[in-house]
Amino acid sequence: MAPILRTSPLRRLGSALASSRAALARASTLFLWPCLPLAAGLLVWLAVDREIGREQRAFQQGMSADAQSIAAGYAQFLSRSIDQIDQLTLQLKYGSEQGRLRLRELAARGIFGSPQYVDVAIVDARGTPVDSSAAVPANASHAARPYFAWHRANISSALRISPLEHDADAGRPVIRFTRRLDGPDDDFDGVVVVTVASGYFSGYYDAGTLGARGLLAVAGDDGMLRASRAGSQDALPDAALLARVPRFDGAGMPDGFAANGERLLGPDWFADGDRRFVAWRTLPAYPLTVMAGVWENERRAPLEQRWAAWRQMRLAGEAALVLLSALLWWAGRVADRRRRRAVSVQAAYRLATEAGEEGFYMLHPLRRGGRIVDFRVLDCNERGAALFGKDKSTLLGQTISQNYRPDDFGQLLDSYCHAMERGSFREEDRFHPLGADVPRWVRRKVVRSGGELAVTLRDISDAKAQESELIRLANTDELTGLPNRSWFIRRLDATLADAGQRGDALALLFIDLDKFKNVNDTLGHSTGDAVLQEAACRLRQALRPDDHVARLGGDEFTLVLHRIAGQDDALRVADRIRQAMSHPFPAGESMMEVGATIGIALYPRDGGDAETLLKHADIAMYAAKGERRGSHAFYQPEFHEVLRQRIATERELAEAIERDEFELHYQPRVDACSGRLLSLEALVRWRHPRRGMVPPGEFIPVAENTGQIIALGALVIDRACRQLALWRAAGLDVVPVSVNVSAMQFRHGDVHDHLARAVSVAGIPAELIEIEITESAMLGDLDLIRERLAAIRALGIRIAVDDFGTGYSSLSQLQRLDVDVLKVDRVFTADLDHRPESQVLFRAIVSMAHALDMRVVAEGVETVPQAAILRDLRCDELQGYLVARPLPAADAADTIRRAASESARGERRGLYRIA
Ligand SMILES: Nc1nc2c(ncn2[C@@H]2O[C@@H]3COP(=O)(O)O[C@H]4[C@@H](O)[C@H](n5cnc6c(=O)[nH]c(N)nc65)O[C@@H]4COP(=O)(O)O[C@H]3[C@H]2O)c(=O)[nH]1
């Protein structure tokens, strides 16, 4: 009985957790995994950007620092240089004002030897150079020059620095540093002019720090350049590099330029359209501002290359990550589709099986160290849970090991692991979970589904039971309970294979019940069945425990004797069986002798396979039966000939009946006292075309076995009636003729009709015919038999019981059947003259028969003493060789004639004479 357990809150929480876990797993598959590469890509992207940005900043800072330090150094250099020039102009001023100055001499002494000095001159108040370090043209005048005018107009002794000028004599740009000369009254007395090549100021340019296209420039407060250098080439035209010159006049600094500063100036500042990082410093003592510009492109180029390489690598990496993401997304979708399909299949399957016969389970493998050690029930239907004697909520979440005994679990685990590896398996197996009282049979189907196992169980116990029953029925003879032919053949094959391997000998006995046909024909099938059951029982008892007996069909049995030492073992068993079968069998209300004939084949002598052995044992049985019923025979190859003969006889007999190759002989029956001819018994003979006259003992059993006896019997009746008609037509004073009717013929049922027809066709009185039927034909359904006999008697035909004493009919039974004549079997006659008890028996038969109003005929009377005794015993009629042998029709006619003439003469000699 299944334990009833309610769903616990914990279990509900568990299933909620399980479903959210599944949703999480799905979200991971569909979104998380594909997003991870994208996120990684984004991080890489940002990291590269960040690094590039950091490098850019560092680069700018570097450029700024460089530009500033260059500008600072340049400012110092320029301040120092101008300081020197300032000092020089002061000295010249004082020297000139004191009249001690001789510039040419100083120049000659190399005072102005520095290359920056283009010229140093003293100009008088009219503008005429009065002294000069260089040669002065005759008409040279400074009067028109801006600085001259300025000094004349301004009473200032400060140093004046001119804008950049082109000195035609020097052929290069120059800057003139001038200072006013004062006269004694501080009136204007001229100007000291120091002309310096502007290239001197830009000589500070260092390609190592400023690069190939860096900038050095000096601008005045007036916004005009004093010196300029772009790159390593010092060339005034390069001053054009600065498209715009910032004004550093300290008064409000346009464009946001402070006195000292730095800035990245864009393309609009430079004629070449490039950008430079420019730092500037205003000289504290002079109205000049120096500018140092670092060319960004040059510095930036290697960095740009590196950044470009980084960006390319990043792009490739991003592409790979996007691809990976797409792949993961695609794989996720496929996996999700598969999982959903599996889930929907699972759901559909569960739905389908929910109301069905099958138990359904989804099992999740549990691993330890990578090895599957158990399975957990993820899902199941109610039917599946019921197979374990549980309700579904209880079984869910449990492991298989919780539900099986250790041994069963071990086997099942192996099978399930096998399915996890191979994909699927199906089997039929005993199913005995813990809690189940009895094991059941199940058909188990196991299919791997994703990482889990889908298992279905169908209870096939009923089908198995039916199958076993069918197998049992297929292998068992229902009537006797013995194994049947097909089981026996299979078993025999296996037994022979075993015996062959071990070198054993065995015997196969083929047993045929001798008179079974008779029982069946006369007593009906139910009696026949009882005889077969009794025979089976006796056979079982006659066997050793490990020998096998089977019913092949009909009245044929077979048995195998294992491991026999020799032929004698088989002989002993055969004797025991014959003995067992020789006892009378209960047949209806009486007993009946049946007996058995046995054919024996030995392995390996008579055959190596089941079919051959069985055939040879059958042939041996046939041969034994041909020899004598109730005997046995070991198989001999010559038996084939016997069998062949028998088959030939059956065929020939059929042809003989068709061609009517039979004739009747007639054996007289005479009065026991007078010897007068009373009747004739018609006995059939087969006039065989080759073999000559064949006695009935050779073909009547064959005809009975094959059923040909019915046609043959009809033929005999016709022939006897015709003969009587002929004899009557020939004027003979005929006596009644008795005809043998076999048990089968009688049971067949149309004897009455045929007799009536034959008598009528022949045109003879029915009283001329008598039928002889054996005791065995009278056994069975007495009412039916009496009915039939009464109908025959109603025609006027008398009934005689043939071979009385060999069967088990009783006289009282015969009385009920209204029998007219009792023919006592010749075995009783034969014993009369030497066994006194036979006479006692005979006397009893006679007196009882007479009491029942029956006449008694003694068969097989061969001797005069027998006849004498019989007469003394008040036997009514005699038949036997003593009187006459069965006679051909012509001889029988003579006998009739003789008997009639004797009768007419009133002689009382009769056909025989008792001494
Ligand atoms: N040893 C010995 N034998 C004697 C003596 N007197 C008669 N016989 C034999 O005993 C048999 C008597 O016939 P049955 O008992 O009906 O026994 C018959 C009968 O059962 C059967 N049979 C013969 N003709 C027919 C027939 O037309 N129909 C049927 N159903 N059976 C027949 O064949 C059996 C044998 O017939 P038969 O060979 O003709 O053998 C006959 C006969 O020749 C004697 O003094 N000593």
The ligand as an SDF file (V2000), in Angstrom:
LIG
                    3D

 46 52  0  0  0  0  0  0  0  0999 V2000
   -6.8360  -71.8890  -35.9730 N   0  0  0  0  0  0  0  0  0  0  0  0
   -8.0530  -72.0700  -36.3850 C   0  0  0  0  0  0  0  0  0  0  0  0
   -8.6480  -71.0510  -37.0300 N   0  0  0  0  0  0  0  0  0  0  0  0
   -9.9020  -71.2660  -37.4370 C   0  0  0  0  0  0  0  0  0  0  0  0
  -10.6200  -72.4320  -37.1890 C   0  0  0  0  0  0  0  0  0  0  0  0
  -11.8620  -72.2830  -37.7010 N   0  0  0  0  0  0  0  0  0  0  0  0
  -11.9000  -71.0530  -38.2550 C   0  0  0  0  0  0  0  0  0  0  0  0
  -10.7180  -70.4280  -38.1150 N   0  0  0  0  0  0  0  0  0  0  0  0
  -10.3350  -69.0300  -38.5030 C   0  0  0  0  0  0  0  0  0  0  0  0
  -10.8590  -68.1650  -37.5520 O   0  0  0  0  0  0  0  0  0  0  0  0
  -11.2750  -66.9280  -38.1860 C   0  0  0  0  0  0  0  0  0  0  0  0
  -12.6750  -66.7010  -37.8680 C   0  0  0  0  0  0  0  0  0  0  0  0
  -13.0050  -65.4600  -38.1180 O   0  0  0  0  0  0  0  0  0  0  0  0
  -13.0380  -64.3590  -37.0400 P   0  0  0  0  0  0  0  0  0  0  0  0
  -12.9020  -64.8590  -35.6900 O   0  0  0  0  0  0  0  0  0  0  0  0
  -14.2030  -63.4920  -37.3360 O   0  0  0  0  0  0  0  0  0  0  0  0
  -11.7340  -63.5990  -37.4200 O   0  0  0  0  0  0  0  0  0  0  0  0
  -11.6030  -62.9660  -38.6260 C   0  0  0  0  0  0  0  0  0  0  0  0
  -12.1990  -61.6370  -38.6850 C   0  0  0  0  0  0  0  0  0  0  0  0
  -11.9850  -61.0050  -37.4260 O   0  0  0  0  0  0  0  0  0  0  0  0
  -11.3920  -60.9820  -39.7250 C   0  0  0  0  0  0  0  0  0  0  0  0
  -12.1730  -60.9850  -40.9510 N   0  0  0  0  0  0  0  0  0  0  0  0
  -12.2520  -61.8900  -41.9070 C   0  0  0  0  0  0  0  0  0  0  0  0
  -13.0970  -61.4450  -42.8510 N   0  0  0  0  0  0  0  0  0  0  0  0
  -13.5590  -60.2490  -42.4720 C   0  0  0  0  0  0  0  0  0  0  0  0
  -14.4870  -59.3350  -43.0120 C   0  0  0  0  0  0  0  0  0  0  0  0
  -15.1000  -59.5280  -44.0520 O   0  0  0  0  0  0  0  0  0  0  0  0
  -14.7130  -58.1910  -42.3030 N   0  0  0  0  0  0  0  0  0  0  0  0
  -14.0740  -57.9500  -41.1020 C   0  0  0  0  0  0  0  0  0  0  0  0
  -14.3580  -56.8260  -40.4680 N   0  0  0  0  0  0  0  0  0  0  0  0
  -13.2160  -58.7890  -40.5600 N   0  0  0  0  0  0  0  0  0  0  0  0
  -12.9790  -59.9550  -41.2440 C   0  0  0  0  0  0  0  0  0  0  0  0
  -10.2390  -61.7460  -39.9740 O   0  0  0  0  0  0  0  0  0  0  0  0
  -10.1690  -62.7050  -38.9820 C   0  0  0  0  0  0  0  0  0  0  0  0
   -9.4270  -63.8460  -39.4880 C   0  0  0  0  0  0  0  0  0  0  0  0
  -10.0720  -64.4210  -40.5220 O   0  0  0  0  0  0  0  0  0  0  0  0
   -9.5580  -65.7130  -41.1450 P   0  0  0  0  0  0  0  0  0  0  0  0
   -8.1160  -65.6210  -41.4140 O   0  0  0  0  0  0  0  0  0  0  0  0
  -10.4270  -66.0030  -42.2510 O   0  0  0  0  0  0  0  0  0  0  0  0
   -9.7190  -66.7040  -40.0180 O   0  0  0  0  0  0  0  0  0  0  0  0
  -11.0020  -67.1440  -39.6830 C   0  0  0  0  0  0  0  0  0  0  0  0
  -10.9870  -68.6350  -39.8010 C   0  0  0  0  0  0  0  0  0  0  0  0
  -10.2530  -69.1100  -40.9120 O   0  0  0  0  0  0  0  0  0  0  0  0
   -9.9750  -73.4480  -36.4720 C   0  0  0  0  0  0  0  0  0  0  0  0
  -10.5290  -74.5230  -36.1890 O   0  0  0  0  0  0  0  0  0  0  0  0
   -8.7060  -73.2390  -36.0570 N   0  0  0  0  0  0  0  0  0  0  0  0
  1  2  1  0
  2  3  2  0
  2 46  1  0
  3  4  1  0
  4  5  2  0
  4  8  1  0
  5  6  1  0
  5 44  1  0
  6  7  2  0
  7  8  1  0
  8  9  1  0
  9 10  1  0
  9 42  1  0
 10 11  1  0
 11 12  1  0
 11 41  1  0
 12 13  1  0
 13 14  1  0
 14 15  2  0
 14 16  1  0
 14 17  1  0
 17 18  1  0
 18 19  1  0
 18 34  1  0
 19 20  1  0
 19 21  1  0
 21 22  1  0
 21 33  1  0
 22 23  1  0
 22 32  1  0
 23 24  2  0
 24 25  1  0
 25 26  1  0
 25 32  2  0
 26 27  2  0
 26 28  1  0
 28 29  1  0
 29 30  1  0
 29 31  2  0
 31 32  1  0
 33 34  1  0
 34 35  1  0
 35 36  1  0
 36 37  1  0
 37 38  2  0
 37 39  1  0
 37 40  1  0
 40 41  1  0
 41 42  1  0
 42 43  1  0
 44 45  2  0
 44 46  1  0
M  END
$$$$
